Amino acid sequence: MGAGHAHKLYRHGHSPVHGLPPHTKLAAVFAFVVVVVSTPREAMWAFGLYAVLLGAVAYVARVPAAFLLRRLLIEVPFVAFAVLMPFVAEGERVDVLGLSLSVNGLWGAWNVLAKGTLGVAASVLLAATTELRELLLGLQRLKLPPLLVQIASFMIRYGDVITDEMRRMRIARESRGFEASGVKHWGVLAKSAGALFIRSYERGERVHLAMVSRGYAGSMPVIDEVTASRAQWSYALALPCAALLVCLLGWSL
């Protein structure tokens, strides 16, 4: 169950956040994101407090700000979408620096940026303090459908294998003088993609037969039973509980 290597988002450490059971962190991040999404967009100060809460978690987890900011670049497509919203949305218009922008679009852009950034930051902190294998154990502990957990496990385990297969195929093409430089080479790349799919499918069949021959009956054996004490649950849920107080205050004002 799980992968035998650390992912690129993980940052090795021995902080109190690293030491929490994975299912408590998964539950805390999920609850935090739900609270953030439920916060009215007009309560701009609330999102600032959420950022402070995440900053406190990052400080306790000893995750540097530079590490966190680099990983936040994954949301650049959402930022581009948010930037376009004030220009394309309909409704009341307002002039900003000589540009006619939609009021609803501006609020929508702020909503996407604020909530999206906080959600991505919380997810990055989770990934930075939890190994992939522990995440899978946490999902299993939270009673996620076993089939989904197994699919995620195999995807993680064999993702690097397929990537390495792609690298070898690229080297083989380049060693024969091939260089993709235009549309006329798309056929070769399409054939390579087809060959990669067939190899991956055949590998999956071999792996399945090997598992069946070793007694696989539809579920993976659980080697490590992950448990959490009441104190650990309280420690993990401190973040969403504090966020919930901010959210309730935002709705009341």
C-alpha positions in Angstrom: 0.0 0.0 0.0 1.7 3.2 -1.1 4.8 4.3 -2.9 8.3 3.7 -1.7 9.6 7.1 -2.5 9.0 10.7 -1.5 7.3 13.1 -3.8 8.7 16.5 -4.9 6.3 18.5 -2.8 7.3 16.8 0.4 9.7 18.5 2.7 11.4 16.2 5.2 11.1 17.4 8.8 10.3 16.5 12.4 7.9 19.3 13.3 4.6 18.7 15.2 2.7 19.0 12.0 4.8 16.3 10.3 4.1 14.0 13.3 0.3 14.2 13.1 -1.5 11.2 11.7 -2.3 11.7 8.0 -6.0 11.3 8.3 -6.3 14.1 10.8 -4.4 16.4 8.5 -6.6 15.4 5.5 -9.7 16.1 7.6 -8.4 19.4 8.8 -7.4 20.6 5.3 -10.8 19.5 3.9 -12.7 21.3 6.7 -10.5 24.4 6.3 -11.2 24.6 2.5 -15.0 24.2 3.1 -14.9 27.0 5.6 -12.9 29.3 3.2 -15.3 28.6 0.3 -18.3 29.3 2.6 -17.0 32.7 3.6 -18.8 35.7 1.9 -16.5 37.3 -0.7 -17.3 40.8 0.8 -15.5 39.9 4.0 -12.0 40.7 2.6 -10.5 40.9 6.1 -11.5 37.3 6.8 -9.3 36.0 4.0 -6.4 38.0 5.4 -6.9 36.2 8.7 -7.0 32.8 6.9 -3.7 33.6 5.3 -2.3 34.4 8.8 -3.6 31.1 10.1 -1.9 29.2 7.2 1.3 31.2 7.8 1.2 30.1 11.5 0.9 26.5 10.4 3.8 26.9 7.9 5.9 28.4 10.7 5.1 25.5 13.1 5.8 23.0 10.3 9.1 24.8 9.4 8.1 25.2 5.8 9.9 28.2 4.3 7.9 30.9 2.6 10.0 30.6 -0.6 9.2 26.9 -0.7 5.5 27.6 -0.4 5.4 30.4 -2.9 7.2 28.4 -5.6 4.6 25.7 -5.2 1.8 28.2 -5.5 2.8 28.8 -9.1 0.5 25.9 -10.0 -2.5 28.2 -9.8 -1.2 30.6 -12.6 -4.0 29.3 -15.0 -6.7 30.3 -12.4 -5.0 33.7 -12.0 -5.2 34.2 -15.7 -8.9 33.3 -15.8 -9.6 35.6 -12.8 -7.8 38.5 -14.6 -10.1 38.2 -17.6 -13.3 38.1 -15.6 -13.7 41.9 -15.1 -13.4 42.4 -18.8 -15.9 39.8 -20.0 -18.5 39.8 -17.2 -21.7 41.8 -17.7 -23.5 44.2 -15.4 -22.6 47.5 -13.8 -19.3 48.9 -15.1 -16.7 51.0 -13.3 -13.6 52.9 -14.7 -10.3 51.8 -13.2 -7.1 53.4 -14.7 -9.0 54.2 -17.8 -10.4 50.7 -18.2 -14.1 49.8 -18.1 -14.4 46.9 -15.8 -17.4 44.9 -14.6 -18.2 45.3 -10.9 -19.5 41.7 -10.7 -16.4 40.6 -12.6 -14.1 42.3 -10.1 -15.8 40.6 -7.2 -15.7 37.3 -9.1 -12.0 37.7 -9.7 -11.3 38.5 -6.1 -13.4 35.5 -5.1 -11.5 33.1 -7.3 -8.1 34.5 -6.4 -8.6 34.6 -2.6 -10.3 31.3 -2.1 -8.3 29.5 -4.8 -5.0 30.7 -3.4 -5.9 29.7 0.2 -7.1 26.3 -1.0 -3.9 25.7 -3.0 -1.7 26.9 -0.1 -3.5 24.5 2.4 -3.0 21.6 0.0 0.7 22.5 -0.5 1.2 22.5 3.2 -0.5 19.1 3.5 1.8 17.7 0.8 4.9 19.3 2.3 4.3 17.7 5.6 2.9 14.3 4.6 4.5 11.5 2.5 2.6 9.9 -0.3 2.4 6.6 1.4 1.0 8.3 4.5 -1.6 10.1 2.5 -2.8 6.9 1.0 -3.1 5.4 4.5 -4.9 8.4 5.7 -7.4 8.2 2.8 -8.0 4.5 3.7 -8.4 5.4 7.3 -11.1 7.9 6.4 -13.0 5.1 4.7 -12.6 6.3 1.1 -13.7 3.7 -1.4 -10.9 1.1 -1.5 -10.9 1.0 -5.3 -10.1 4.7 -5.5 -7.3 4.3 -3.0 -5.8 1.4 -4.9 -6.0 3.3 -8.2 -4.2 6.3 -6.6 -1.6 3.9 -5.1 -0.8 2.3 -8.5 -0.8 5.7 -10.2 1.8 7.0 -7.8 3.8 3.8 -7.9 4.0 3.4 -11.7 3.9 7.1 -12.7 7.7 7.3 -12.5 8.0 4.0 -14.4 6.0 5.3 -17.3 7.8 8.6 -17.3 11.1 6.7 -17.5 9.7 4.7 -20.4 8.8 8.0 -22.2 12.4 9.2 -21.6 13.9 6.1 -23.1 11.6 6.3 -26.2 12.7 10.0 -26.7 16.3 9.1 -26.5 15.8 6.3 -29.0 14.1 8.7 -31.4 16.9 11.3 -31.0 19.6 8.7 -31.4 18.2 8.0 -34.9 18.2 11.6 -35.9 14.6 12.5 -35.2 13.8 16.0 -34.0 10.2 17.2 -33.7 10.1 20.6 -35.5 6.7 20.9 -37.1 3.3 19.5 -37.8 4.8 16.9 -40.2 6.4 15.1 -37.2 3.1 14.8 -35.3 2.5 11.4 -36.9 5.7 10.0 -35.3 4.8 11.4 -31.9 1.3 10.0 -32.2 2.8 6.5 -33.0 5.1 6.9 -30.0 2.1 7.8 -27.8 0.2 4.7 -29.1 3.2 2.5 -28.4 3.5 3.9 -24.9 -0.1 3.2 -24.2 0.2 -0.4 -25.4 3.3 -1.0 -23.3 1.6 0.5 -20.2 -1.5 -1.6 -20.8 0.6 -4.8 -21.2 2.6 -3.9 -18.1 -0.7 -3.5 -16.2 -1.8 -6.9 -17.3 1.5 -8.5 -16.2 1.3 -6.7 -12.8 -2.3 -7.8 -12.3 -1.5 -11.5 -13.1 1.5 -11.3 -10.7 -0.8 -9.9 -7.9 -3.5 -12.6 -8.5 -0.8 -15.3 -8.4 0.2 -14.0 -5.0 -3.4 -14.1 -3.6 -4.8 -10.7 -4.6 -8.6 -10.8 -4.2 -9.6 -7.2 -4.8 -8.2 -5.4 -1.8 -4.7 -4.6 -0.7 -3.4 -5.8 2.7 -3.1 -3.1 5.4 0.4 -3.3 6.9 0.3 -0.2 9.1 -2.8 0.6 11.1 -2.8 4.4 11.5 -4.6 5.7 14.7 -4.9 9.2 16.3 -5.4 10.2 19.8 -7.9 12.8 21.0 -5.1 15.3 21.5 -3.8 14.8 18.0 -7.3 15.3 16.6 -7.7 18.5 18.7 -4.3 19.8 17.5 -5.1 19.1 13.8 -8.6 20.6 14.0 -7.4 23.8 15.6 -6.9 25.3 12.1 -10.4 24.7 10.7 -12.0 25.6 14.1 -10.3 29.0 14.1 -11.2 29.5 10.5 -14.9 28.7 11.3 -14.9 31.4 14.0 -13.7 33.9 11.4 -16.2 32.7 8.9 -19.1 33.1 11.4 -17.9 36.5 12.3 -17.8 37.4 8.6 -21.4 36.4 8.1 -22.5 38.3 11.2 -21.0 41.6 10.2 
